[in-house]
Amino acid sequence: MGGTEEEKHQKEEKHEKEEKNEKKEEDKAKEKKKDKKCKDEEAGEKKKKEKKNPEDKRDPQKLKLKLEKLDAKMQALVTKREEILKLLHEAEQIAKDSVTTQPAAATSS
């Protein structure tokens, strides 16, 4: 008889676990829908903000500001490019050195 009570208890636990899993899945689905709505709303806001004033193309102060921003970005890219070239040169030099030292080590054995 103790076995049947134990089986009932196990079935109840299993049922509770299944209910919890179902609730979790429902919550996840709700969160996904909510996230999608938020993203859609943000995209809609961005589209609204993207409308540009045609007078901005004729305003010298705003044009100068745009040029300064572009120059700053370009300078940052040039710096980054130089760093990458330096790393590339170092990596090639290390590869070249390892290739030249390997045959010498192999022949001296």
Phi and psi restraints in degrees (range 20) as a CNS / XPLOR table:
assign (resid 1 and name C) (resid 2 and name N)
       (resid 2 and name CA) (resid 2 and name C) 1.0 -61.5 20.0 2
assign (resid 2 and name N) (resid 2 and name CA)
       (resid 2 and name C) (resid 3 and name N) 1.0 -30.1 20.0 2
assign (resid 2 and name C) (resid 3 and name N)
       (resid 3 and name CA) (resid 3 and name C) 1.0 -65.9 20.0 2
assign (resid 3 and name N) (resid 3 and name CA)
       (resid 3 and name C) (resid 4 and name N) 1.0 -39.1 20.0 2
assign (resid 3 and name C) (resid 4 and name N)
       (resid 4 and name CA) (resid 4 and name C) 1.0 -69.3 20.0 2
assign (resid 4 and name N) (resid 4 and name CA)
       (resid 4 and name C) (resid 5 and name N) 1.0 -38.9 20.0 2
assign (resid 4 and name C) (resid 5 and name N)
       (resid 5 and name CA) (resid 5 and name C) 1.0 -64.6 20.0 2
assign (resid 5 and name N) (resid 5 and name CA)
       (resid 5 and name C) (resid 6 and name N) 1.0 -40.6 20.0 2
assign (resid 5 and name C) (resid 6 and name N)
       (resid 6 and name CA) (resid 6 and name C) 1.0 -64.6 20.0 2
assign (resid 6 and name N) (resid 6 and name CA)
       (resid 6 and name C) (resid 7 and name N) 1.0 -40.9 20.0 2
assign (resid 6 and name C) (resid 7 and name N)
       (resid 7 and name CA) (resid 7 and name C) 1.0 -63.6 20.0 2
assign (resid 7 and name N) (resid 7 and name CA)
       (resid 7 and name C) (resid 8 and name N) 1.0 -41.2 20.0 2
assign (resid 7 and name C) (resid 8 and name N)
       (resid 8 and name CA) (resid 8 and name C) 1.0 -61.4 20.0 2
assign (resid 8 and name N) (resid 8 and name CA)
       (resid 8 and name C) (resid 9 and name N) 1.0 -43.8 20.0 2
assign (resid 8 and name C) (resid 9 and name N)
       (resid 9 and name CA) (resid 9 and name C) 1.0 -62.3 20.0 2
assign (resid 9 and name N) (resid 9 and name CA)
       (resid 9 and name C) (resid 10 and name N) 1.0 -42.5 20.0 2
assign (resid 9 and name C) (resid 10 and name N)
       (resid 10 and name CA) (resid 10 and name C) 1.0 -64.5 20.0 2
assign (resid 10 and name N) (resid 10 and name CA)
       (resid 10 and name C) (resid 11 and name N) 1.0 -40.5 20.0 2
assign (resid 10 and name C) (resid 11 and name N)
       (resid 11 and name CA) (resid 11 and name C) 1.0 -63.7 20.0 2
assign (resid 11 and name N) (resid 11 and name CA)
       (resid 11 and name C) (resid 12 and name N) 1.0 -40.7 20.0 2
assign (resid 11 and name C) (resid 12 and name N)
       (resid 12 and name CA) (resid 12 and name C) 1.0 -63.6 20.0 2
assign (resid 12 and name N) (resid 12 and name CA)
       (resid 12 and name C) (resid 13 and name N) 1.0 -44.3 20.0 2
assign (resid 12 and name C) (resid 13 and name N)
       (resid 13 and name CA) (resid 13 and name C) 1.0 -61.6 20.0 2
assign (resid 13 and name N) (resid 13 and name CA)
       (resid 13 and name C) (resid 14 and name N) 1.0 -43.1 20.0 2
assign (resid 13 and name C) (resid 14 and name N)
       (resid 14 and name CA) (resid 14 and name C) 1.0 -62.8 20.0 2
assign (resid 14 and name N) (resid 14 and name CA)
       (resid 14 and name C) (resid 15 and name N) 1.0 -43.1 20.0 2
assign (resid 14 and name C) (resid 15 and name N)
       (resid 15 and name CA) (resid 15 and name C) 1.0 -63.1 20.0 2
assign (resid 15 and name N) (resid 15 and name CA)
       (resid 15 and name C) (resid 16 and name N) 1.0 -42.6 20.0 2
assign (resid 15 and name C) (resid 16 and name N)
       (resid 16 and name CA) (resid 16 and name C) 1.0 -62.2 20.0 2
assign (resid 16 and name N) (resid 16 and name CA)
       (resid 16 and name C) (resid 17 and name N) 1.0 -41.7 20.0 2
assign (resid 16 and name C) (resid 17 and name N)
       (resid 17 and name CA) (resid 17 and name C) 1.0 -62.8 20.0 2
assign (resid 17 and name N) (resid 17 and name CA)
       (resid 17 and name C) (resid 18 and name N) 1.0 -42.4 20.0 2
assign (resid 17 and name C) (resid 18 and name N)
       (resid 18 and name CA) (resid 18 and name C) 1.0 -62.8 20.0 2
assign (resid 18 and name N) (resid 18 and name CA)
       (resid 18 and name C) (resid 19 and name N) 1.0 -41.2 20.0 2
assign (resid 18 and name C) (resid 19 and name N)
       (resid 19 and name CA) (resid 19 and name C) 1.0 -63.2 20.0 2
assign (resid 19 and name N) (resid 19 and name CA)
       (resid 19 and name C) (resid 20 and name N) 1.0 -42.4 20.0 2
assign (resid 19 and name C) (resid 20 and name N)
       (resid 20 and name CA) (resid 20 and name C) 1.0 -61.9 20.0 2
assign (resid 20 and name N) (resid 20 and name CA)
       (resid 20 and name C) (resid 21 and name N) 1.0 -43.3 20.0 2
assign (resid 20 and name C) (resid 21 and name N)
       (resid 21 and name CA) (resid 21 and name C) 1.0 -62.3 20.0 2
assign (resid 21 and name N) (resid 21 and name CA)
       (resid 21 and name C) (resid 22 and name N) 1.0 -41.0 20.0 2
assign (resid 21 and name C) (resid 22 and name N)
       (resid 22 and name CA) (resid 22 and name C) 1.0 -63.4 20.0 2
assign (resid 22 and name N) (resid 22 and name CA)
       (resid 22 and name C) (resid 23 and name N) 1.0 -42.3 20.0 2
assign (resid 22 and name C) (resid 23 and name N)
       (resid 23 and name CA) (resid 23 and name C) 1.0 -63.2 20.0 2
assign (resid 23 and name N) (resid 23 and name CA)
       (resid 23 and name C) (resid 24 and name N) 1.0 -41.2 20.0 2
assign (resid 23 and name C) (resid 24 and name N)
       (resid 24 and name CA) (resid 24 and name C) 1.0 -61.9 20.0 2
assign (resid 24 and name N) (resid 24 and name CA)
       (resid 24 and name C) (resid 25 and name N) 1.0 -43.8 20.0 2
assign (resid 24 and name C) (resid 25 and name N)
       (resid 25 and name CA) (resid 25 and name C) 1.0 -63.6 20.0 2
assign (resid 25 and name N) (resid 25 and name CA)
       (resid 25 and name C) (resid 26 and name N) 1.0 -40.9 20.0 2
assign (resid 25 and name C) (resid 26 and name N)
       (resid 26 and name CA) (resid 26 and name C) 1.0 -64.1 20.0 2
assign (resid 26 and name N) (resid 26 and name CA)
       (resid 26 and name C) (resid 27 and name N) 1.0 -42.1 20.0 2
assign (resid 26 and name C) (resid 27 and name N)
       (resid 27 and name CA) (resid 27 and name C) 1.0 -62.5 20.0 2
assign (resid 27 and name N) (resid 27 and name CA)
       (resid 27 and name C) (resid 28 and name N) 1.0 -41.7 20.0 2
assign (resid 27 and name C) (resid 28 and name N)
       (resid 28 and name CA) (resid 28 and name C) 1.0 -62.7 20.0 2
assign (resid 28 and name N) (resid 28 and name CA)
       (resid 28 and name C) (resid 29 and name N) 1.0 -41.9 20.0 2
assign (resid 28 and name C) (resid 29 and name N)
       (resid 29 and name CA) (resid 29 and name C) 1.0 -63.5 20.0 2
assign (resid 29 and name N) (resid 29 and name CA)
       (resid 29 and name C) (resid 30 and name N) 1.0 -41.8 20.0 2
assign (resid 29 and name C) (resid 30 and name N)
       (resid 30 and name CA) (resid 30 and name C) 1.0 -63.1 20.0 2
assign (resid 30 and name N) (resid 30 and name CA)
       (resid 30 and name C) (resid 31 and name N) 1.0 -42.5 20.0 2
assign (resid 30 and name C) (resid 31 and name N)
       (resid 31 and name CA) (resid 31 and name C) 1.0 -63.5 20.0 2
assign (resid 31 and name N) (resid 31 and name CA)
       (resid 31 and name C) (resid 32 and name N) 1.0 -40.5 20.0 2
assign (resid 31 and name C) (resid 32 and name N)
       (resid 32 and name CA) (resid 32 and name C) 1.0 -61.8 20.0 2
assign (resid 32 and name N) (resid 32 and name CA)
       (resid 32 and name C) (resid 33 and name N) 1.0 -43.4 20.0 2
assign (resid 32 and name C) (resid 33 and name N)
       (resid 33 and name CA) (resid 33 and name C) 1.0 -62.9 20.0 2
assign (resid 33 and name N) (resid 33 and name CA)
       (resid 33 and name C) (resid 34 and name N) 1.0 -42.2 20.0 2
assign (resid 33 and name C) (resid 34 and name N)
       (resid 34 and name CA) (resid 34 and name C) 1.0 -63.9 20.0 2
assign (resid 34 and name N) (resid 34 and name CA)
       (resid 34 and name C) (resid 35 and name N) 1.0 -44.7 20.0 2
assign (resid 34 and name C) (resid 35 and name N)
       (resid 35 and name CA) (resid 35 and name C) 1.0 -61.0 20.0 2
assign (resid 35 and name N) (resid 35 and name CA)
       (resid 35 and name C) (resid 36 and name N) 1.0 -41.8 20.0 2
assign (resid 35 and name C) (resid 36 and name N)
       (resid 36 and name CA) (resid 36 and name C) 1.0 -63.6 20.0 2
assign (resid 36 and name N) (resid 36 and name CA)
       (resid 36 and name C) (resid 37 and name N) 1.0 -42.2 20.0 2
assign (resid 36 and name C) (resid 37 and name N)
       (resid 37 and name CA) (resid 37 and name C) 1.0 -61.3 20.0 2
assign (resid 37 and name N) (resid 37 and name CA)
       (resid 37 and name C) (resid 38 and name N) 1.0 -44.1 20.0 2
assign (resid 37 and name C) (resid 38 and name N)
       (resid 38 and name CA) (resid 38 and name C) 1.0 -61.6 20.0 2
assign (resid 38 and name N) (resid 38 and name CA)
       (resid 38 and name C) (resid 39 and name N) 1.0 -43.7 20.0 2
assign (resid 38 and name C) (resid 39 and name N)
       (resid 39 and name CA) (resid 39 and name C) 1.0 -64.4 20.0 2
assign (resid 39 and name N) (resid 39 and name CA)
       (resid 39 and name C) (resid 40 and name N) 1.0 -40.9 20.0 2
assign (resid 39 and name C) (resid 40 and name N)
       (resid 40 and name CA) (resid 40 and name C) 1.0 -63.3 20.0 2
assign (resid 40 and name N) (resid 40 and name CA)
       (resid 40 and name C) (resid 41 and name N) 1.0 -41.4 20.0 2
assign (resid 40 and name C) (resid 41 and name N)
       (resid 41 and name CA) (resid 41 and name C) 1.0 -65.3 20.0 2
assign (resid 41 and name N) (resid 41 and name CA)
       (resid 41 and name C) (resid 42 and name N) 1.0 -42.3 20.0 2
assign (resid 41 and name C) (resid 42 and name N)
       (resid 42 and name CA) (resid 42 and name C) 1.0 -63.2 20.0 2
assign (resid 42 and name N) (resid 42 and name CA)
       (resid 42 and name C) (resid 43 and name N) 1.0 -41.0 20.0 2
assign (resid 42 and name C) (resid 43 and name N)
       (resid 43 and name CA) (resid 43 and name C) 1.0 -63.8 20.0 2
assign (resid 43 and name N) (resid 43 and name CA)
       (resid 43 and name C) (resid 44 and name N) 1.0 -40.4 20.0 2
assign (resid 43 and name C) (resid 44 and name N)
       (resid 44 and name CA) (resid 44 and name C) 1.0 -63.5 20.0 2
assign (resid 44 and name N) (resid 44 and name CA)
       (resid 44 and name C) (resid 45 and name N) 1.0 -39.6 20.0 2
assign (resid 44 and name C) (resid 45 and name N)
       (resid 45 and name CA) (resid 45 and name C) 1.0 -65.9 20.0 2
assign (resid 45 and name N) (resid 45 and name CA)
       (resid 45 and name C) (resid 46 and name N) 1.0 -40.2 20.0 2
assign (resid 45 and name C) (resid 46 and name N)
       (resid 46 and name CA) (resid 46 and name C) 1.0 -63.5 20.0 2
assign (resid 46 and name N) (resid 46 and name CA)
       (resid 46 and name C) (resid 47 and name N) 1.0 -40.9 20.0 2
assign (resid 46 and name C) (resid 47 and name N)
       (resid 47 and name CA) (resid 47 and name C) 1.0 -63.0 20.0 2
assign (resid 47 and name N) (resid 47 and name CA)
       (resid 47 and name C) (resid 48 and name N) 1.0 -38.9 20.0 2
assign (resid 47 and name C) (resid 48 and name N)
       (resid 48 and name CA) (resid 48 and name C) 1.0 -65.0 20.0 2
assign (resid 48 and name N) (resid 48 and name CA)
       (resid 48 and name C) (resid 49 and name N) 1.0 -40.5 20.0 2
assign (resid 48 and name C) (resid 49 and name N)
       (resid 49 and name CA) (resid 49 and name C) 1.0 -72.2 20.0 2
assign (resid 49 and name N) (resid 49 and name CA)
       (resid 49 and name C) (resid 50 and name N) 1.0 -24.2 20.0 2
assign (resid 49 and name C) (resid 50 and name N)
       (resid 50 and name CA) (resid 50 and name C) 1.0 -72.2 20.0 2
assign (resid 50 and name N) (resid 50 and name CA)
       (resid 50 and name C) (resid 51 and name N) 1.0 -12.6 20.0 2
assign (resid 50 and name C) (resid 51 and name N)
       (resid 51 and name CA) (resid 51 and name C) 1.0 -63.3 20.0 2
assign (resid 51 and name N) (resid 51 and name CA)
       (resid 51 and name C) (resid 52 and name N) 1.0 120.8 20.0 2
assign (resid 51 and name C) (resid 52 and name N)
       (resid 52 and name CA) (resid 52 and name C) 1.0 -102.7 20.0 2
assign (resid 52 and name N) (resid 52 and name CA)
       (resid 52 and name C) (resid 53 and name N) 1.0 149.4 20.0 2
assign (resid 52 and name C) (resid 53 and name N)
       (resid 53 and name CA) (resid 53 and name C) 1.0 -81.7 20.0 2
assign (resid 53 and name N) (resid 53 and name CA)
       (resid 53 and name C) (resid 54 and name N) 1.0 122.7 20.0 2
assign (resid 53 and name C) (resid 54 and name N)
       (resid 54 and name CA) (resid 54 and name C) 1.0 -64.6 20.0 2
assign (resid 54 and name N) (resid 54 and name CA)
       (resid 54 and name C) (resid 55 and name N) 1.0 -19.9 20.0 2
assign (resid 54 and name C) (resid 55 and name N)
       (resid 55 and name CA) (resid 55 and name C) 1.0 -71.0 20.0 2
assign (resid 55 and name N) (resid 55 and name CA)
       (resid 55 and name C) (resid 56 and name N) 1.0 -20.8 20.0 2
assign (resid 55 and name C) (resid 56 and name N)
       (resid 56 and name CA) (resid 56 and name C) 1.0 -61.5 20.0 2
assign (resid 56 and name N) (resid 56 and name CA)
       (resid 56 and name C) (resid 57 and name N) 1.0 -27.8 20.0 2
assign (resid 56 and name C) (resid 57 and name N)
       (resid 57 and name CA) (resid 57 and name C) 1.0 -72.9 20.0 2
assign (resid 57 and name N) (resid 57 and name CA)
       (resid 57 and name C) (resid 58 and name N) 1.0 -13.2 20.0 2
assign (resid 57 and name C) (resid 58 and name N)
       (resid 58 and name CA) (resid 58 and name C) 1.0 -112.5 20.0 2
assign (resid 58 and name N) (resid 58 and name CA)
       (resid 58 and name C) (resid 59 and name N) 1.0 -3.2 20.0 2
assign (resid 58 and name C) (resid 59 and name N)
       (resid 59 and name CA) (resid 59 and name C) 1.0 -86.8 20.0 2
assign (resid 59 and name N) (resid 59 and name CA)
       (resid 59 and name C) (resid 60 and name N) 1.0 110.3 20.0 2
assign (resid 59 and name C) (resid 60 and name N)
       (resid 60 and name CA) (resid 60 and name C) 1.0 -59.3 20.0 2
assign (resid 60 and name N) (resid 60 and name CA)
       (resid 60 and name C) (resid 61 and name N) 1.0 -36.7 20.0 2
assign (resid 60 and name C) (resid 61 and name N)
       (resid 61 and name CA) (resid 61 and name C) 1.0 -64.5 20.0 2
assign (resid 61 and name N) (resid 61 and name CA)
       (resid 61 and name C) (resid 62 and name N) 1.0 -44.5 20.0 2
assign (resid 61 and name C) (resid 62 and name N)
       (resid 62 and name CA) (resid 62 and name C) 1.0 -68.8 20.0 2
assign (resid 62 and name N) (resid 62 and name CA)
       (resid 62 and name C) (resid 63 and name N) 1.0 -36.6 20.0 2
assign (resid 62 and name C) (resid 63 and name N)
       (resid 63 and name CA) (resid 63 and name C) 1.0 -65.3 20.0 2
assign (resid 63 and name N) (resid 63 and name CA)
       (resid 63 and name C) (resid 64 and name N) 1.0 -40.7 20.0 2
assign (resid 63 and name C) (resid 64 and name N)
       (resid 64 and name CA) (resid 64 and name C) 1.0 -63.6 20.0 2
assign (resid 64 and name N) (resid 64 and name CA)
       (resid 64 and name C) (resid 65 and name N) 1.0 -40.1 20.0 2
assign (resid 64 and name C) (resid 65 and name N)
       (resid 65 and name CA) (resid 65 and name C) 1.0 -62.2 20.0 2
assign (resid 65 and name N) (resid 65 and name CA)
       (resid 65 and name C) (resid 66 and name N) 1.0 -42.4 20.0 2
assign (resid 65 and name C) (resid 66 and name N)
       (resid 66 and name CA) (resid 66 and name C) 1.0 -61.8 20.0 2
assign (resid 66 and name N) (resid 66 and name CA)
       (resid 66 and name C) (resid 67 and name N) 1.0 -42.4 20.0 2
assign (resid 66 and name C) (resid 67 and name N)
       (resid 67 and name CA) (resid 67 and name C) 1.0 -62.2 20.0 2
assign (resid 67 and name N) (resid 67 and name CA)
       (resid 67 and name C) (resid 68 and name N) 1.0 -41.6 20.0 2
assign (resid 67 and name C) (resid 68 and name N)
       (resid 68 and name CA) (resid 68 and name C) 1.0 -63.0 20.0 2
assign (resid 68 and name N) (resid 68 and name CA)
       (resid 68 and name C) (resid 69 and name N) 1.0 -41.5 20.0 2
assign (resid 68 and name C) (resid 69 and name N)
       (resid 69 and name CA) (resid 69 and name C) 1.0 -62.2 20.0 2
assign (resid 69 and name N) (resid 69 and name CA)
       (resid 69 and name C) (resid 70 and name N) 1.0 -43.6 20.0 2
assign (resid 69 and name C) (resid 70 and name N)
       (resid 70 and name CA) (resid 70 and name C) 1.0 -63.6 20.0 2
assign (resid 70 and name N) (resid 70 and name CA)
       (resid 70 and name C) (resid 71 and name N) 1.0 -43.1 20.0 2
assign (resid 70 and name C) (resid 71 and name N)
       (resid 71 and name CA) (resid 71 and name C) 1.0 -61.3 20.0 2
assign (resid 71 and name N) (resid 71 and name CA)
       (resid 71 and name C) (resid 72 and name N) 1.0 -41.7 20.0 2
assign (resid 71 and name C) (resid 72 and name N)
       (resid 72 and name CA) (resid 72 and name C) 1.0 -63.3 20.0 2
assign (resid 72 and name N) (resid 72 and name CA)
       (resid 72 and name C) (resid 73 and name N) 1.0 -43.0 20.0 2
assign (resid 72 and name C) (resid 73 and name N)
       (resid 73 and name CA) (resid 73 and name C) 1.0 -64.5 20.0 2
assign (resid 73 and name N) (resid 73 and name CA)
       (resid 73 and name C) (resid 74 and name N) 1.0 -42.0 20.0 2
assign (resid 73 and name C) (resid 74 and name N)
       (resid 74 and name CA) (resid 74 and name C) 1.0 -64.9 20.0 2
assign (resid 74 and name N) (resid 74 and name CA)
       (resid 74 and name C) (resid 75 and name N) 1.0 -40.0 20.0 2
assign (resid 74 and name C) (resid 75 and name N)
       (resid 75 and name CA) (resid 75 and name C) 1.0 -64.6 20.0 2
assign (resid 75 and name N) (resid 75 and name CA)
       (resid 75 and name C) (resid 76 and name N) 1.0 -40.9 20.0 2
assign (resid 75 and name C) (resid 76 and name N)
       (resid 76 and name CA) (resid 76 and name C) 1.0 -63.4 20.0 2
assign (resid 76 and name N) (resid 76 and name CA)
       (resid 76 and name C) (resid 77 and name N) 1.0 -39.3 20.0 2
assign (resid 76 and name C) (resid 77 and name N)
       (resid 77 and name CA) (resid 77 and name C) 1.0 -67.3 20.0 2
assign (resid 77 and name N) (resid 77 and name CA)
       (resid 77 and name C) (resid 78 and name N) 1.0 -38.5 20.0 2
assign (resid 77 and name C) (resid 78 and name N)
       (resid 78 and name CA) (resid 78 and name C) 1.0 -63.4 20.0 2
assign (resid 78 and name N) (resid 78 and name CA)
       (resid 78 and name C) (resid 79 and name N) 1.0 -43.3 20.0 2
assign (resid 78 and name C) (resid 79 and name N)
       (resid 79 and name CA) (resid 79 and name C) 1.0 -62.0 20.0 2
assign (resid 79 and name N) (resid 79 and name CA)
       (resid 79 and name C) (resid 80 and name N) 1.0 -44.9 20.0 2
assign (resid 79 and name C) (resid 80 and name N)
       (resid 80 and name CA) (resid 80 and name C) 1.0 -63.5 20.0 2
assign (resid 80 and name N) (resid 80 and name CA)
       (resid 80 and name C) (resid 81 and name N) 1.0 -39.4 20.0 2
assign (resid 80 and name C) (resid 81 and name N)
       (resid 81 and name CA) (resid 81 and name C) 1.0 -62.9 20.0 2
assign (resid 81 and name N) (resid 81 and name CA)
       (resid 81 and name C) (resid 82 and name N) 1.0 -42.6 20.0 2
assign (resid 81 and name C) (resid 82 and name N)
       (resid 82 and name CA) (resid 82 and name C) 1.0 -63.4 20.0 2
assign (resid 82 and name N) (resid 82 and name CA)
       (resid 82 and name C) (resid 83 and name N) 1.0 -40.7 20.0 2
assign (resid 82 and name C) (resid 83 and name N)
       (resid 83 and name CA) (resid 83 and name C) 1.0 -62.9 20.0 2
assign (resid 83 and name N) (resid 83 and name CA)
       (resid 83 and name C) (resid 84 and name N) 1.0 -42.4 20.0 2
assign (resid 83 and name C) (resid 84 and name N)
       (resid 84 and name CA) (resid 84 and name C) 1.0 -66.5 20.0 2
assign (resid 84 and name N) (resid 84 and name CA)
       (resid 84 and name C) (resid 85 and name N) 1.0 -41.0 20.0 2
assign (resid 84 and name C) (resid 85 and name N)
       (resid 85 and name CA) (resid 85 and name C) 1.0 -62.4 20.0 2
assign (resid 85 and name N) (resid 85 and name CA)
       (resid 85 and name C) (resid 86 and name N) 1.0 -39.3 20.0 2
assign (resid 85 and name C) (resid 86 and name N)
       (resid 86 and name CA) (resid 86 and name C) 1.0 -63.3 20.0 2
assign (resid 86 and name N) (resid 86 and name CA)
       (resid 86 and name C) (resid 87 and name N) 1.0 -45.4 20.0 2
assign (resid 86 and name C) (resid 87 and name N)
       (resid 87 and name CA) (resid 87 and name C) 1.0 -63.2 20.0 2
assign (resid 87 and name N) (resid 87 and name CA)
       (resid 87 and name C) (resid 88 and name N) 1.0 -39.7 20.0 2
assign (resid 87 and name C) (resid 88 and name N)
       (resid 88 and name CA) (resid 88 and name C) 1.0 -62.8 20.0 2
assign (resid 88 and name N) (resid 88 and name CA)
       (resid 88 and name C) (resid 89 and name N) 1.0 -44.8 20.0 2
assign (resid 88 and name C) (resid 89 and name N)
       (resid 89 and name CA) (resid 89 and name C) 1.0 -62.0 20.0 2
assign (resid 89 and name N) (resid 89 and name CA)
       (resid 89 and name C) (resid 90 and name N) 1.0 -42.9 20.0 2
assign (resid 89 and name C) (resid 90 and name N)
       (resid 90 and name CA) (resid 90 and name C) 1.0 -64.0 20.0 2
assign (resid 90 and name N) (resid 90 and name CA)
       (resid 90 and name C) (resid 91 and name N) 1.0 -41.7 20.0 2
assign (resid 90 and name C) (resid 91 and name N)
       (resid 91 and name CA) (resid 91 and name C) 1.0 -64.5 20.0 2
assign (resid 91 and name N) (resid 91 and name CA)
       (resid 91 and name C) (resid 92 and name N) 1.0 -41.4 20.0 2
assign (resid 91 and name C) (resid 92 and name N)
       (resid 92 and name CA) (resid 92 and name C) 1.0 -64.8 20.0 2
assign (resid 92 and name N) (resid 92 and name CA)
       (resid 92 and name C) (resid 93 and name N) 1.0 -39.1 20.0 2
assign (resid 92 and name C) (resid 93 and name N)
       (resid 93 and name CA) (resid 93 and name C) 1.0 -65.2 20.0 2
assign (resid 93 and name N) (resid 93 and name CA)
       (resid 93 and name C) (resid 94 and name N) 1.0 -42.5 20.0 2
assign (resid 93 and name C) (resid 94 and name N)
       (resid 94 and name CA) (resid 94 and name C) 1.0 -63.7 20.0 2
assign (resid 94 and name N) (resid 94 and name CA)
       (resid 94 and name C) (resid 95 and name N) 1.0 -42.0 20.0 2
assign (resid 94 and name C) (resid 95 and name N)
       (resid 95 and name CA) (resid 95 and name C) 1.0 -63.8 20.0 2
assign (resid 95 and name N) (resid 95 and name CA)
       (resid 95 and name C) (resid 96 and name N) 1.0 -41.0 20.0 2
assign (resid 95 and name C) (resid 96 and name N)
       (resid 96 and name CA) (resid 96 and name C) 1.0 -65.8 20.0 2
assign (resid 96 and name N) (resid 96 and name CA)
       (resid 96 and name C) (resid 97 and name N) 1.0 -41.9 20.0 2
assign (resid 96 and name C) (resid 97 and name N)
       (resid 97 and name CA) (resid 97 and name C) 1.0 -65.3 20.0 2
assign (resid 97 and name N) (resid 97 and name CA)
       (resid 97 and name C) (resid 98 and name N) 1.0 -39.0 20.0 2
assign (resid 97 and name C) (resid 98 and name N)
       (resid 98 and name CA) (resid 98 and name C) 1.0 -69.6 20.0 2
assign (resid 98 and name N) (resid 98 and name CA)
       (resid 98 and name C) (resid 99 and name N) 1.0 -33.0 20.0 2
assign (resid 98 and name C) (resid 99 and name N)
       (resid 99 and name CA) (resid 99 and name C) 1.0 -69.3 20.0 2
assign (resid 99 and name N) (resid 99 and name CA)
       (resid 99 and name C) (resid 100 and name N) 1.0 -40.8 20.0 2
assign (resid 99 and name C) (resid 100 and name N)
       (resid 100 and name CA) (resid 100 and name C) 1.0 -74.0 20.0 2
assign (resid 100 and name N) (resid 100 and name CA)
       (resid 100 and name C) (resid 101 and name N) 1.0 -29.0 20.0 2
assign (resid 100 and name C) (resid 101 and name N)
       (resid 101 and name CA) (resid 101 and name C) 1.0 -82.8 20.0 2
assign (resid 101 and name N) (resid 101 and name CA)
       (resid 101 and name C) (resid 102 and name N) 1.0 -25.2 20.0 2
assign (resid 101 and name C) (resid 102 and name N)
       (resid 102 and name CA) (resid 102 and name C) 1.0 -66.6 20.0 2
assign (resid 102 and name N) (resid 102 and name CA)
       (resid 102 and name C) (resid 103 and name N) 1.0 -47.9 20.0 2
assign (resid 102 and name C) (resid 103 and name N)
       (resid 103 and name CA) (resid 103 and name C) 1.0 -64.0 20.0 2
assign (resid 103 and name N) (resid 103 and name CA)
       (resid 103 and name C) (resid 104 and name N) 1.0 -35.4 20.0 2
assign (resid 103 and name C) (resid 104 and name N)
       (resid 104 and name CA) (resid 104 and name C) 1.0 -65.3 20.0 2
assign (resid 104 and name N) (resid 104 and name CA)
       (resid 104 and name C) (resid 105 and name N) 1.0 -40.0 20.0 2
assign (resid 104 and name C) (resid 105 and name N)
       (resid 105 and name CA) (resid 105 and name C) 1.0 -68.5 20.0 2
assign (resid 105 and name N) (resid 105 and name CA)
       (resid 105 and name C) (resid 106 and name N) 1.0 -34.3 20.0 2
assign (resid 105 and name C) (resid 106 and name N)
       (resid 106 and name CA) (resid 106 and name C) 1.0 -71.3 20.0 2
assign (resid 106 and name N) (resid 106 and name CA)
       (resid 106 and name C) (resid 107 and name N) 1.0 -37.4 20.0 2
assign (resid 106 and name C) (resid 107 and name N)
       (resid 107 and name CA) (resid 107 and name C) 1.0 -77.7 20.0 2
assign (resid 107 and name N) (resid 107 and name CA)
       (resid 107 and name C) (resid 108 and name N) 1.0 -26.7 20.0 2
assign (resid 107 and name C) (resid 108 and name N)
       (resid 108 and name CA) (resid 108 and name C) 1.0 -79.1 20.0 2
assign (resid 108 and name N) (resid 108 and name CA)
       (resid 108 and name C) (resid 109 and name N) 1.0 -11.3 20.0 2
